[in-house]
Amino acid sequence: MTTGNVTFIESPLTGAVSFDTVALRLHPSDDVAIAKTPISPGVIVKRGGSPDIIIRQFIPSGHKFALASVALGEPVRRYGQIIGFVTQPISPGDHVHIHNLSVGGDFARDYAFCTEVHPVEYVPDDQRRAFMGYQRANGKVGTRNYIAVLASVNCSAHTIREITRYFTPEKLAAYPNVDGVIALTHASGCGMRVGGEDYRILQRTTAGMARHANVGAYLLVGLGCETNQIQDIADNYQLQMTADSLNFPLNLTIQGQGGIRKTVQAGIEMIEQLLPIVNRTPRTPQPISELVVALKCGGSDSWSGVTANPVVGLVADEIVRQGGTVALAETPEIYGAEHLLTRRAISREVGQQLVEKVKWWERHAAKHEVEIDNNPSAGNKVGGLTTILEKSLGAVAKSGTTPLMGVYDYAAPIAERGFVYVDTPGYDPVCVTGQVASGCTVVLFTTGRGSVFGYKPAPSIKITSNTAVYDHMLDDMDFNAGRVLDEASLRQTASDLLDLTIAVASGQPSKSEAQGVGEAEFIPWNLGSTL
């Protein structure tokens, strides 16, 4: 029985099958092949001019089996790159996974700075594609037009939610150019050192959301006595604290207003005055050079690096060719594959900045007595991913092939166009919060296991690596890249995904938006130094 690209065998497969029928070898130097279908022990895989392989253990779809013997301690390659080292001797036909493969010790990566920088063939201005976006006075262009209510501290989270709950779709119907009123709350804001790293990250993230291209207006709400003072955020990040043509400041404190109930009422009244102002900005045709696209994967499987991530990489290249910006992130999840990015760095300085981020993460992991290879997750491993090196090599495919133009701290404003890198954790909501606070206005999110991630204020487009998950989770998945395994053209699939990206950027709701997902996923990075 076949569902999409995954075949479920109702009785054990016996006899001999051709290699191309049941497996993929992604690079000529690979020691492993990827099973396209579950393969039972005893199956003979015919390889034409190469020796046949007898499968020795059950191989689930997406998992690896050995093509040759690999001795204890020797490296195993997939994508032509090292994905781990053998912990038990491996024979042809063996299942290669966590029982016999691990990251092991450190190994040298040749960073070869700037050796694979290829010029971008830009599309002429008059031939660039367009989307319907919100033009801002500062030149930025948004894909959404929200009013955001931002917390300076967790103590104001409930109050903020009460303010935003008032603005139901019925109450917003008179303002067709406003996409909603959203609450961006978090679990921090006090118990930190003034000027410390957590303090700076939280303020930088808050400021990035306040002046985001997808935010037409904002209101900051605090308790009043917190460490993370609203006025300090404004002073440190030059935030505008008064509304044009209105005579009130864009902030409230619960203590200053006299309690929760009074603050909620004051917040509602302030937003009611902001709504007609924000509604004055309509969608207008804008070149896709104004898009800033976050590249993210979550709930990955072995097919992610074969279908969904390469498809997104082609879309990323086209957006860059059209003058736009794409931002890769998740430093713990490019670990072991960073050398593929340093070779594309526009300068040695940019490449070295990325290496320094990786080294910081090594120190950070050691400090907290964790291993970076704690990633992949349990679901990643069920999906066929064995080590962080393997996962990382598939993840970097999202970045395409264009030069790496800049490396940014978490939530730092993106200044360059083209392909850039934002330093973030791998955890989905913390990662995307950093990318969006840096300026990303739409998210391309690949998944093999079926992540239901959504985000506000930047819509998240979910791209599955296989057809079975797409069909099973149709209400949550926006696009099926698994059709590549069904012989669909990689480039045509990428072209269709670009069409969808432009449609969502123009206002078509993503599947997560249609279900109201996205506010709880605002989670600024906290380094853990709570006092």
N, C-alpha and C positions, 0 to 999 in steps of 0.2 A: 504494500500500500504506500502510495507516495502523496505527501502533502507539501506542495511547493518544492523546495530543493532538498527536503529531508525525507529519506526513505525509511519506513518502519518495517523491518523484516518480521513477518508473522511466523516463519519457521526458519531454522538455521540455514544459512547460505552454505552450500557445499560445492565441491568441484573446483573448477578453475575459472577465474574472471580476468579480464584485461585490466591493467593498471589504470588506464584513463577512465574506466567505468566507475571505479570505486575510490580513486585518490587523486590528489594534486601534489606535485613537487614544485615548490615556489621558486627555487633557484638551483642551478646545476650543481652547486657545491653543498647543498643541504644533505644532512645525514638522516632526515626524516621526511615522511610524506604525511599529508593531512587526509584523513578518511572523509570522503564525501557522503558516506552512508555507514551505518553500523556494520562491522565485519566480524564474523564469528571465527573462533579458533579452527585451524585446519584448512581454511580457505587458501587456495594457491593463487597468488597474484602474478599474472604473466606480464613480463616487462620487455617483450620483444628481444632486442639485442643484449639485454642484461639478464643476469641470473634470476630465476623465479624466486618469489618470497612466499614462505609458508607462514601465515599469521599464527602466532603462538598464544595470544590471549585475546579476549574480546576487545574490540576497538570501537568505542562510541563515535558517532558522527562528530567531526571537528577535532578529534583527538589525533595524536601522532603515533605512527609506528616506524620502527627503525628500518632503514634501507641497507645498512651495513653494520658490521660489528664495531662497537666503540668501547675502548678499554676504560677501566676505572680511572677517574680523574681527568679524562680527556674531555675536550669541549664537544658540544652538540650544536649544529648550526641549523637555523631556519631563516628564511629571507637572505641567505648567504652570510648571516651574522651569528655570533655566538649567543645562544639563549640560556646556557647553563653548562654544568659539568657533571659527568657521570658519577653517581654514588654507588652503583652496582653495575657490573659488566653487562653490556647490552648486546644482544644478538639480532640478526635480521629477523623481522617479523614481530619483535617485542613491542608491547605497548610502552611508549616513552612518556612518563608523567612524574608526578611528585614522589613516587616510590623509588625512582632510579635517576632523578635529575634534580639538581639544585643550583643556586647561584654560586655556592662555594666561596672561594677566596676572591680577592680583588684581581682584576686583570687589566692590562693596559689597553687604552683606547687611543687610536691615532686621531687627534683632533684636527690635524691637517687644515688649519685655519684658512678660510677664503679660497680653497682650491676648487670648489664646485659652484662658484658664483657665475650664473649665466644671465646675460642681459635679458630684461623683460621686453617682449614685443607688445608695446601698449596699443590698445585700440584707439584710433583717432577720436577726438572729442565728439565730432558730429555723428559718429557711429556707435556711441555708447548707449547701452540700454538704460531704461528709466524705471523708477518706481514712484508711487504716490506717497510723498513724505511731508513732514512738518518742518518747514524752514524756520530756523531760529534767528534771532537778531544777531547772535555772535557768529553766524555762518554755519553752525552745525545743522544737521538734518536728522530729525527723529523718525522712527517707525511707529511710535505711539505717542499719545498726548495725554499724560496722566497728571493729576494733582497728587503729590506724595506727601504724606504726613510721617515725619521722621522722628525717631526717639533719640534723645541724647543719652538715655539710661533706661535700663530695664524697668525701673520703677514707674515709668510712664507708659509702658506697653499696653496695659489694659485700657487706659484712658484713650490712647490713640485708636485702638480697635473700636471703641465705642463711638468715637468721632466718625470714623470711616464707615461704620455699619449704617449710619443714618442715611448715607447717600446710595440708596437703592437704584436699580435700573430705572424704576418709575420716576424717581426724583431727578435723574440725570437725562431723561428723555428730551428735555427742552434744550439740551446742550450737545448736539450731534457730533461736534468736533472734539468732545472730551471722551477719552476712552475709559475713564474711571477715576475714583479716589481710592488710593491704596495706602495701607499701613505698613511701614517698614520698621519693624521693631526688632529687638535683639536681646541678648542675655547679659550684657556687659554695661560699661559706663561708670562703674565705681569700683572700689577695691583695687585700684591701679595707681601707679606712680605718675604724677603729672610730668609730661615730657618723655615717659618711658615708651618702649616700642609698641606695646599694646595700645597705649593712648594715641600714639601717632597713627597707627593703622586704623583704629576706629574713627578717628577724626577725618583721615584721608578718605576712607570709605564713605562716610556720611556726606562729606563735601562732594565727592564724585557723584553720588546719587542726587544730591540737591541740584547740581548744575548739569545733570544728564540731559542729553538731547531728547530723550523720551519723556522728560518731565517738564510740563508747561509752567508749573508753579509748585512751591513747597511750603510746608509749615513745620517748624521744629518744635517739639514738645518735650519738656523735661520735668523733673521733680522740683529742682531748685537748689538742693544742697549737694548734688553729685560732684564727683571729681571732674567729670567730662562736662564742663560748663558750656552752655550754648554760645555765649559771647566769645569764649576762647576758640571754639570751632570757627566762628565767623572771622575772628581776627587772624587766626593762623592760616586760613584758606580763602580769605578775601570773599566771603559769601555776602551777597546782597541781603540785607535784613529788613528792607521795607519794600512794599509792593508799589509798583507804578500806579499813580493816580489814586492811591488809597492812603489813609492816614493812620495805619496800624502796623506794628512790627510783625515780621513773619515768624514769631515764636511766642510760646507760652510756657509758664511753669505752673505746676499744680499748687505749689506753696504760694506763689504770687497771686494766683486767682482765688485761692481760698478753698481748695479741695477738688475732688474728681468731678463732681456734678457740675460745678461752675466752669471748670476747664473744658469739659465736653461741650457745654452750651456755647462757650466763647469760641471754641474751635469750629463748631458747626457754622456759627455766624460768620467767621472769617472766610471759611471755604465758600459759603454762599456768595460772598463778595468777589472771590477769586474766579468762580465758575464762568461768569460772562466774559472776563478778561481772557481766560484760557481758550474759551470757545471761539474767540476772534481769529484764531490761527487755523486755517483749513488745510487739508492735504492738497499738495500741488505736485506736478511732475518734477522729479529730481533725478539726476544721473546716479547710477549705482556706484559711481566713484565716491559717493557720500555715505555708503554703508560701512559700518565697522562690525565685522562678524566674529563672534567668539566660536572657536573650534573646541569641542568637548566630547569626551566619550565616557560612558558610565554603564555598568552592568554589561561589560564586554564579554565576548566569547572568542573562540579561536577564529571564527569567520570575520570578526570585526576588522582585522588587519588585512583581509583578502578582498572584502567587498565594500562595506560601508565607509571605512576610513580612506581607502584609495579614491572612492567616488567623491567624498568630501574634499580630498586633496585636489582633484581636478576642478571642483567648484571654486576652491580657494585660489587656484592659479588664475582662473578666468576673472574672478573679482579683482585680483591684483592687476591683471592685464587691462581691466576697465578703469583702473585708477583708484580702486577701493582699498580697504584695509581688512586684514584677517589676523586674529590673535590666538596663538596656541598658548597653552598653560599647563599646569599640573607637573611641577618639577619632579616629584617622586615617581611620576609615571612616564617620564622620558629618561629615567635613570638607566644607564647602560646603553642608551641610544643617542645621547647628546652629541656624540661625535658626528652623527649624520647632519646635525644642525650647525655645528661650528664650521663645517666645511662650506656651508652656504652663507656664513656671516659676511656682511658687506665690508667689514674691516676686522682686523685682529682684535681690536679693542672690544667690539661687539661680541665676538666669539668668546673672548676671555671673560666678559661679564656673565655669559651663560655658564661657563665652567665654574666661576666663583659661586653662582647660585647652587649648583650641584654640590660643591664642596661644603657650602653652608648646611645643606640638608644632611650630608653625611655627619657633620658635627652635631646637628640638632637631634638626629636619630640616636647617636651614641650618648648624648647627654641625657636623653629620656629612656635609655636602655631598651630601645626598640630597634628592629631591623627594617630597613627600607623594603626588604623582600617579604615583610609582613603582608604586603600587597603582592600578588593578586588576592582578591576576596574569595570566599568559599564558592560563590556563584561563578566567578571567573574560572575557577579550577574545574568545576563541573562542566563548564563550557569548553574545556580543552586547553586553557592557558595554564602553564606550569610555573613560570618564574616571572619576576618583574622585568627581566631582560626581554623575554618573549613578548610580554604585554607592551612594553615601551616601544619595541621595534614596530609593532603594529600601530601604536598610537601616533607616532610621528608621521605616519602616512597622511594624516589629516592636513598637514601643513603644506602639501604640494611640493613644488620644486623651486620656487622663486627665492631671491636672496633674503636672508634674515637682516632686517633693517634696524632693529632696536630691541633691547632687553629692558623690561620695566619692573620696578618693585610692585608689590601687591597694591592694587587700586590707584597706582600712579597714572596721571593722565597720559594717554597715548598721543604722541606728537607726530611721529612719522607715518607716512602712508606705506602700503605694501604689507609684507609679512612681518609681524612682530611677535615678541614673546613676553608674557606676563607671568611673573613668579608667583605661584599659588600652591597650596596643598592639592592633593588629588580628590579629596572628599567633595562630592558634586556641588552641594549648595555653597560651601565656602569658596570653592574654585570659581564658580560662575559669578558669585557676588564680587570677587576681585576683578574679573574680566569686565563685568558690566560697569562697576565703579570706575574702571579705567577708560570707559567710553563705548563699549560694545553695545550695539543697538538691536542685534538679533543673534540668536544662538543656534548653531548647527550641532546637534547632540546625537552621536551614534550610540547604538546599544545592540547587544546580541542576546541578552537575557530578558530584556524588556523593562528598562527603567521608565518610570512614569513621571520623570522630572519635568517641572514647569517653572517659569520664572517671570516675575514682574519687577521692573517695567519693560524688560526686553523679551519678546516672545521666543520660546524654545521649540525648535522643529526636531522631532524625534525621528531618527533614521535607523531602521533595523538592518542587521547584517544577514538575516535569513528570512525566508518567506514564511516558515512555520510560525515564528513569533509574530510577524506582521499580521497574519491571518487570525491568530489566536487573540491578539490584543488590538484589534482594529480601532477601537474607540480611543486608544492612547497613542498609536503609532501614526506618524504623518507620511512616511515614505518608506518604500521597500527597496533597499539596495541588494537584497538577497537575490533578486532576479538576475544579477550578474552570473550567479551559479547556474541559472537556467539558460545560459548562452546569450543573455541580453548583452548588448554592447556597453562597455564601461563608459565610453564617451557619451553615448545617447542617454544612459542613466544619469550621468552627471549633468547633462543639458536639462533633463527633466527636473532634477533637483534644483538647479539654478532658477528655473521657471517658478517652482514652488516657493523658493526663498524670496523672489521678487514679489510674488502674490502675498505672502505673509507680511513682508515689509510694507506692503501697500495697504494692509488692514485686514486681510483674510485671517480669521482666528486660527491659531494652531490648535491641535487637539487638546493640549493641556489648558490653553486659554479658554476653550469652549467649556471646560469643566471647572473653571475658576481657580486653577492651580497656580501658585506662584508667589504669594506674599510670605508664607511661612518659610520659604527657601532663602530669604534674605538673611544670611548668617555671616557677618564679618569674621575674619580670621582672628582667633584669640590664641596667643602663644602659650597661655596657661599660667601666667604669673599673677593669678588672683591673690590679693592680699587680704 
